[in-house]
Amino acid sequence: MVKPPLFVKIQVGPRCICVPAEHALIGPTGFFLQEVQLLAGTPVVVQFCRGRYKVSLPGTVYAHYADLGLSVEFKERSGLALQRLGTLQAA
């Protein structure tokens, strides 16, 4: 059975940016996402989705790199949401 792809959705106010996770480097404290530009310091809510399974984490844009992408730092450093994210990535 083919597993559904993992997507990263970034909610910034009323705006939602959705990209395939293959454009992201996801770690335990945050992630780097290619080809997306937001200003450093912007608060975001990030949702990682694979099929019907979802994990949401609040974060802040830590840095942006012109023509490359941005990095987001999670506000949560431990806990159930990060464990679920690890499980979702491995699924």
One Martini backbone bead per residue (centre of mass of N, CA, C, O) as a GRO file, in nm:
protein
   91
    1MET     BB    1   0.097   0.037   0.023
    2VAL     BB    2   0.054   0.370  -0.031
    3LYS     BB    3   0.163   0.645   0.109
    4PRO     BB    4   0.095   0.941   0.196
    5PRO     BB    5   0.186   1.247   0.179
    6LEU     BB    6   0.370   1.505   0.316
    7PHE     BB    7   0.259   1.810   0.468
    8VAL     BB    8   0.300   2.172   0.481
    9LYS     BB    9   0.131   2.406   0.695
   10ILE     BB   10   0.108   2.766   0.692
   11GLN     BB   11  -0.016   2.990   0.932
   12VAL     BB   12  -0.091   3.344   0.845
   13GLY     BB   13  -0.340   3.418   0.956
   14PRO     BB   14  -0.538   3.397   0.667
   15ARG     BB   15  -0.291   3.255   0.560
   16CYS     BB   16  -0.204   2.968   0.343
   17ILE     BB   17   0.072   2.737   0.328
   18CYS     BB   18   0.129   2.467   0.088
   19VAL     BB   19   0.367   2.192   0.110
   20PRO     BB   20   0.577   1.965   0.044
   21ALA     BB   21   0.805   1.797   0.255
   22GLU     BB   22   1.044   1.777   0.042
   23HIS     BB   23   1.100   2.104   0.109
   24ALA     BB   24   1.191   1.987   0.397
   25LEU     BB   25   1.366   2.029   0.714
   26ILE     BB   26   1.301   1.819   0.987
   27GLY     BB   27   1.301   1.884   1.335
   28PRO     BB   28   1.274   1.909   1.690
   29THR     BB   29   1.282   2.258   1.669
   30GLY     BB   30   1.231   2.254   1.346
   31PHE     BB   31   1.248   2.422   1.015
   32PHE     BB   32   1.315   2.403   0.666
   33LEU     BB   33   1.193   2.604   0.383
   34GLN     BB   34   1.151   2.612   0.061
   35GLU     BB   35   1.033   2.888  -0.130
   36VAL     BB   36   0.970   3.059   0.134
   37GLN     BB   37   0.843   3.390   0.242
   38LEU     BB   38   0.919   3.535   0.561
   39LEU     BB   39   0.945   3.717   0.827
   40ALA     BB   40   1.117   3.766   1.085
   41GLY     BB   41   0.896   3.699   1.369
   42THR     BB   42   0.672   3.539   1.255
   43PRO     BB   43   0.383   3.407   1.344
   44VAL     BB   44   0.295   3.053   1.353
   45VAL     BB   45   0.109   2.773   1.218
   46VAL     BB   46   0.185   2.428   1.206
   47GLN     BB   47   0.097   2.170   0.967
   48PHE     BB   48   0.110   1.822   0.965
   49CYS     BB   49   0.028   1.606   0.678
   50ARG     BB   50  -0.116   1.260   0.657
   51GLY     BB   51  -0.384   1.255   0.539
   52ARG     BB   52  -0.576   1.234   0.839
   53TYR     BB   53  -0.311   1.319   0.972
   54LYS     BB   54  -0.232   1.557   1.245
   55VAL     BB   55   0.003   1.831   1.329
   56SER     BB   56   0.026   2.100   1.563
   57LEU     BB   57   0.246   2.402   1.565
   58PRO     BB   58   0.390   2.651   1.711
   59GLY     BB   59   0.565   2.947   1.573
   60THR     BB   60   0.874   3.102   1.442
   61VAL     BB   61   1.035   3.300   1.241
   62TYR     BB   62   1.382   3.302   1.242
   63ALA     BB   63   1.449   3.292   0.922
   64HIS     BB   64   1.551   3.443   0.608
   65TYR     BB   65   1.630   3.348   0.262
   66ALA     BB   66   1.697   3.466  -0.017
   67ASP     BB   67   1.581   3.241  -0.257
   68LEU     BB   68   1.539   2.984  -0.042
   69GLY     BB   69   1.396   3.057   0.257
   70LEU     BB   70   1.300   2.917   0.578
   71SER     BB   71   1.289   2.934   0.939
   72VAL     BB   72   1.140   2.738   1.204
   73GLU     BB   73   1.044   2.773   1.542
   74PHE     BB   74   0.942   2.602   1.796
   75LYS     BB   75   0.773   2.646   2.098
   76GLU     BB   76   0.785   2.348   2.128
   77ARG     BB   77   1.023   2.102   2.279
   78SER     BB   78   0.805   1.908   2.399
   79GLY     BB   79   0.599   1.631   2.366
   80LEU     BB   80   0.332   1.506   2.199
   81ALA     BB   81   0.354   1.662   1.928
   82LEU     BB   82   0.649   1.571   1.866
   83GLN     BB   83   0.593   1.270   1.871
   84ARG     BB   84   0.381   1.276   1.643
   85LEU     BB   85   0.569   1.387   1.428
   86GLY     BB   86   0.765   1.149   1.423
   87THR     BB   87   0.548   0.942   1.344
   88LEU     BB   88   0.456   1.082   1.081
   89GLN     BB   89   0.730   1.068   0.935
   90ALA     BB   90   0.761   0.746   0.957
   91ALA     BB   91   0.486   0.652   0.809
   0.00000   0.00000   0.00000
